[in-house]
Amino acid sequence: MARTHPVEGATVAAWRQHDPSIPADLDLGKLRRRLRGGSLPRALRRRASASGRRTTISVDGEEVDLRRLHVQAEALAVRFGETGVGPERPALLAAPPSLDFIRCYLALLAVRSPVVLANPSATSREFEAQIAAASVSVAITGGEATDTLASLAAGEPLTHWPIAGLDRGGGGALPHAALPRSSDVAVCGFTSGTTGAPKLAPLRHGDVQASIRSAMRAWRWRRGDVLVHALPMFHQHGLGALHASILAGSSLHCLSRFDPERLVAEAKRRRASVIFAVPAMWERIVAAHTAVDAPGLRLAISGSAPLPATLFERVHDVLGMPPLERYGTTESGLNISNLYDGPRQPGGVGFPLPGVETMIDGETGELSVRGPQLFGGYAGGARIGPGEWFATGDQARADPESGAVAITGRLKDIIITGGMNVLPREVEDTLARHPAVDAVAVVGVPSRRWGEEVTAFVVSASGFSEDELRRWTRSRLSGFKVPKRFHRIEEIPRNPTGKILRSDLRGPAPAAQQRAD
């Protein structure tokens, strides 16, 4: 098959840094088919038949081998099909991580019901908007979402099933021909909504498989790997771990809630080779440990939010290895990663993953991507075809010598003060190096004089002097980048994957906010 578009030699060279087995004259069409081919239920059936009992998946210690998981998921899928759940019936899935969540998720995929992933802690109003946006007719819930949806379903034409009450007995299997293919929608994810209303992004089986398969090639994934994490499973970071385990036939052990001591203990007990976490989790891990005893660990992944350079160094010291930061979006999956074999620079995310191309706008710095992992367009919006670029809204720069990419901020987050542009992350990184600063977020607050004022929200257990932080910043950055106001705050507002909710800081003052003394 001919290439769908030409690929620059520098891009292929970057792919080969991740995976030397990629030929210099690769057939892009062949690579695309390998990354996108099949579907998760087809991969589960194939891996289950080949896996032994040592390949296990667990949540909070409740464990099942891959063969048994496959049998349970398909039996549940048969029952879903008998009740009319299928391709024309998107299902909302809102529950804390559990084996029931995993069985239900895999069963919905198997009957080709698009899975609408939702935060189980969402409000009734948020659920209502998501149900309307995705045309949901079935909701499966656990945790606090069960009571919320029970009230909502009472006045809506919505079928509601608590996940704990789903019948796991019986048996049955789906015809192989009925299983989904790469072009079928697998999940419907909502964007993080850190700067505005979340958008609905339908992701096909090919999209989600290409995303994690590309990373698995770069990260030298193998069947014997043991992955441990405590991430939410309604987000791609946590769910991608499940996808990797199914595609490779490797083991996965999850915790339903994050606790640094429990996560480190689980990694040691399971002899984890890989840990997935977000920067907010790494921050608490290194605060609780001076060293982590995990002899089998080969890879510590950080994603979903920027990893500050100071935290990178602390993780390196505690683990005895540098963390591997990667970059992705809901719409385009995993795009860029630091090298498995090679230098990992603090503050950088590395090189395009195999199959992924990147482009940085010379004027705005906006990063665009294309590749086999890219979604087909927002629900109700214009479609994105193969070979088309997706503008991420993130700003980036590439090292002029190595080509390594660093994410510098969000295009919408730029602060324009007195006609000058300020990148919040640059100011945050500078302030984070001050010994009194435990965490910091910088936003632009409307100002009659300046248009926007650079404003810093600082978490500090010891307290700080506003004048001292202002002097510290002015000695390292241009004057217009120095915050005009500093507020002390108990906690930086973040979404479940650790991204700063800047809109919350720009709005009415958080309850914990106070001016520095």
N, C-alpha and C positions, 0 to 999 in steps of 0.2 A: 504494500500500500504506500502511496506517495505521502510525503510529509504534508501536513495540513498547513504549515507555514515554515519558513526558513528559521533556523536557530543559529545564533551567532556562536562563533568558535569559543569566545570567552565564557559563554553560558555552559557549553558542553564541558569545557575545562573545569568549571566550578562543580558540575555534576560528578565529574570523575574524581574530584577531591573527596567527595562523599563516598563514591562507589567506584573504585578503580576497574571493576569488571565492565563498566559501560564503555563501549567502543568509541573511538574518536569520530568514526563515521556512522554513528548510530542511525537506525531507522526509527524516527520519532513516532510514526504510526504504530510500530510494534511495541515500543515502550509504553505508549498510551494504552494500548489494549491490555498489556500485562498489568498495568496499575489499576485499571478500571474494571477488568473482567469479572463476571459472575456477580454474586451477592453474598451478604453475610449468612443467611440461612443455608445457602448451598455450601459455603465454606465450613459452617458448623457441622453439617451432615458429613462432609468429607473428612474433617479432622476427627470427629467423634468415632468414626469407624476405624481410624488408624491410631488413636491415642490409647495409651495404657492408663491405669488408675492413678499413676503418679501425676498426671496432668489434672490439676484441680483448680476450682474457683471457689472463693469463700468470701463471706461478708460477716464481720464480727465473730469469726471462728466457726460459723456454720458453713460446712464444706460439702461440695459435690464434685465428682469427677466429670470430665467433659462428656463422656458417653451418657451418663445418667442425666446430665443437664439437657442434652439434645433430646432424649426420650421425653423428658418432662415438658420441654418447650413445645415440641411438636404435638404432644397430647393436648396441651392447652390450646394450641393453634387450631386443632380440629374442633374443639368445643367453641372457640371464638367463631369459626366459620359457620357452625351450626346455628349460631345466634344472629347471623347476618353481618358480622364484622368482616370487612374486606376492603378491596381497593377503593370503593366509593365512600367509605366511612372512616375519616380520620379520627384517631383516638387520642385524647389527652391523657398523658401519663404523668402524674404528679405524686411522688412518694419519695421518702428517704431511701438511700441505698440499702438493698437487701437482696437475698437470693430470689425472693418473690418478684422484686422489681426486674431483675435480670431475666427470669423466666418469662415474665409478662412482655417485656420489651422484645425478646427474641420471638415469642409467639406472634405478636402483632406484625413484626417484620415478615414472618413466614406466610401470613395470610395477605400480605401486601397492603396492610392498613397503614397509612402514613402516621408515624408516631409524633405527636405534638408534645415536645418536652417542656415541662413547666416546673418552676420552683414550688415545692410543696408548702413553702411559707408565704406564698403570694396571697394578696388580699382578694376578697370577693370581686371587687371592681377590676382588678388585674386579670383574674380568671375569666371574668365576663368578656373583657376585651379580647383575650386570646382565643376563647371559644368562638367568638364572632369572626375574628380575623381568619381562622383556619377552618371554619364551617364544621366544627366538632359536633359529633352526635353521640359519642361514647366517652365517658370520663372514668379513668381508673385511678384511685387515689389511696394514699397511705399517710400516716402521721396527721398533722393538723389540717392538711388539705381535705381529709375525709369529712370533717364537720363543715368546713367552708363550702365544699361542693354539694354536700347534702342539702344545705339551705338553698343554694343556688339552683340545684336541679329541681327543687319543689315547684318552682315557677317557670321552668324552661322545658322544652321538648328534648330532654337530655337523659340518656341512659347512664346511670351512675353505679359503679361497682367498687366497693372497698377491696383493695388488693388482697387483704388478709382473708377475705371470704371466697376467693376464687378456688374452684374445685381443681385440685391437682391429681385426683385419682383417675382411673380409667386408662385408656391407651389409644392407639391410633397413630397414623402417620399420613402426611400429605403426599400426593403424587409428585414425583420429582418435577414434572413439567409445570406444576402449579406454583412452584417456588419462584420468588421474584428474580428478575434479571437486573443488569446494571443500570438500565434506563428507568426503572421504577423508583418512585420516591420512597426513601427510607424514613427520614426524619424531617420534621419541620422545626427549625430552631428559631428562636427570637434573638435578635441582636441585643447587645448588652444594655443599650439605652443609657449610656453614661452621659450623652450630650443631647438626648432628645427621646422621642417615643420609640420603643423597640419596633423593628420591622420583622416580618415573617419571611424566613429564607428556607424554602424547600430544598432538601439535599437528597440527591439520588444515591442509590447503592454504589454506583461507580464513583461518585464524588467522595463519599466517606472512605471508601476502600483505597482510592488513589492517594488520599491525604495520608493515611497511616502507613500504607505500604511503602510510600516514598521515604517516610521517616524511618521505617524499619530497615530499609536498605542502607540508609546513611548511618544508623545507629548499630549496625551489625546484629540485628535481632536474630535469636535462635530459639529452637523449640525448648531448650533447657532453661530459658530465662524464667525468673520469678519476679514478678512486678508487685510492688506494694504501694498503696496510696490511700488517702483519706479525702478524696475530692468528691464533690457532688456529681451525680450521674445524669443530671438534667442538662449538663454542659458538655461540650465536645472533649474537653481535656480529660475528664473522668471517664466518659463513655469511650473515648479513643483507646484507653487502656484495655477495655473489654474487647474492642474490635481487634486490637493487636493480638490478644491472647487467642481469640478464635481463629484468626488468619494463620497464626504460627503454630497453634496447638500448644501454647506455653501456659504457665500458671499465673493466676492473678489472685491477690489477697487484699481485700478492701476493709476499711473501717467506715462505719456510717457517720461518724463525727470525728473531727480532728482534735487530737490531743498530742502534743509533742512527745510526751513520755510513751504513750501507747503506740504511736507510729514507729518510734525508734525500736521499741521492744518487739513489735511485730516484724519489723525488718530483720532484726537479729534472729528471732525465732524461726522465721521462714527462710533464712539465708537468702535474703533478697539480692538479686543482681541489678535491679533497676528500681528507683524510686521516682514517682511523679509528685510534684508539689508546685505551689504558686509562691511568689516572693513573701507574702504575708505568713505563710507556713514556715518557710525557711528562716524567717526572722525569729519566730518563736522557738524553732529547733535549736538554732545557734545560741539563743539566749538561755536555753535550759541545759546546754551541754558544752563542755570544752572539747570533747572528743566523742565520736560515735563509733562503737564497736560493731562493724558490719563487714566481716571479712570477705563475703561473697560479692559485695557491691562493686559494680563496674561503671555505673551510669547514674547520675543524679540530674534529672531533668527539671528545668524551671521554665514556666510559661504562663500565658494568660494575662500577664502584666509585666511592666519593665522591672528588671532586676538591677537595683542600684549597684554601682561599682563597689561601694563599701561593703555591701552585703555579699557580693560575689567573693570578696577576699575572706570574709568571715566564714562563709560556707566552705571555702577551700581549706581553711585552717582546721575546721572541726571535722570534716570528712576525710581530709588527706588527699582530696582530688578536686579539681575545679568543676563547678556545676556546668551543665551544658544548657545554655539558653537557646530557646527557639521562638519563632514568631509565626502567628497564624491569626485568622479571623474566622468568624462564624461562616461567612459566605464563601471563603476560599480555602478553608481547612489549614493545614500546616504548609507553610511556604518557604521558610528560611530557617536554617539551623547552623549553629557552630559545628565545627568538625569533630567527629569522634576521634580520629587520629590527626592531631594538629593543634596549633595554638588556639586557645579560647580567650578572647580579649574581654575584660570587663566592660560593660556598656554596649557591647556589640552582639548582634544575633547571627552573624556569619554569612553563609552563602546559600543561594537558591538550592532547594532540594531537587533531586532528580525528577525531571519532567516539568519543573516550575521555572518560568521566566519572570524577570523583574525589570521595571523601568522606573526611573526617578525623574520627575518633571524638573527641568532646569530652573524654572522661575519660582514655583511654589514649594518644591521639594517633596511633592506628594508621590507616594509609592503606588504603583500599579502592578498587578500580577496577572498572569494567565497560565493555563496548564490544565491537565486532566482532572485536577482536584476541585476546579472552580464550579460553583453552583450555576444553575441556568437562569437566574434572575429572581427578584422578589415576587411574592404572590401578588398578582394583580398589576405587575409592572412589566417593563420591556424585557424581552428575553436576551440572554447572553449566549452566543453560539461559540462553538469550538474555535480557538484562535483569537477570540476577542479579549480585550483587556478589561480588568476590573480595578477601578480606582478605590483604594482602601480607605482613604481619608486620613491615613497616617503619613507623617513626614519622615523622611529618611535621608541618609547620606551614605555614600560609598567611599571607602578608603581609596585614594587615587592610586596607590601602589598595589595593594592586595585585592581590591574589589570587595572586601568584606563590608557588609551592610550594618549600619547602626540605626535604630529607630529613635528619632529625636523628639517626637511629640505627635499630637493630633492636630490636623489642619484647623478644626473648629476650636481648638483650645488656645490658639495663638492669642496673646494679649497685645492689643494695639494701644500703646500709651504715648500720648503726645506725638502720634504719627510714626512711632518706632515699634517694630515687632519684637516681642519677647516670647521665647519658648519656655513654658513652665518647667519642663523637665531639667533644663540647664540650671535654673535657679534652685530647683529642688535638690539636684545633685550637689550643688555648692553648699547649701544649708545643711544637708545630711551629714557632711563631714565635720560639722561643729559638735564638740563633745556633749553639749547640752541638748542636742536635738535627737529625739528618739524616732520621730517620723514627721514628715512634712508634706503638705500639698499647697501648690501655688495656683491661684486663679486670678482672673481679671474681674474687678468689681466696678460697675458703672460709676463714672465720675464726670461732673460738669466741666471741670478744668482740663482733665487729661483724656477724656473719652473712656478710658479704663485705668484703674489703679492696680498695679501689681500688689497682690495681697497674699500673705503667707499664713497658713494655719499650721501650728506647730504642736506636736505632742512632746512633752518634756516632763519626765518624772522629777527632775531636780529643779525645774524652773529655769527661766532665762531672762536676760536683760534685752529689751528691744534694741537699745542703742548698741549693745555688743554684737547682736546678730546683724544689725545694719552695717556696722564697721566691718565685720567679717565678710559680708557679701560685697561691699564696695571695694574691698582690697583685692577681690578676685574677679569681679565682673564690672562692666560699664555701668555708669551711674543710673541710666534709665531702666536697668534691669533690677535694681535694688528695690525690694518691697517697701512700699510707703506705709504699710500697716502690717503688724504682726498680731495674730490672735492665738492665744493658748487654747487648746482643745483636747478633750480626753481621748478621742479616737477619730481617726480619719475615716469618713464614710466610704465604704467600698461595696461593690457588688459581690456575689458569692465566689467569684474567681479572683478577687483581689484588686480589680480595677477601681481607681478613684472615681467616686461619683461627684464630679466637679459641679454638676448642676445643683446638688444639695448644698454646696458651699456658697454658690453664687446667690442662692435664694435666701429666705429668712434665716437669721442667725441660728446655728445649731444650739441646742440647750446648753451644751457643755462649753460653749465659746466664751472667752473672756479676753480682754486686752491684757497684754503683758505688763507686769509692774515696772 
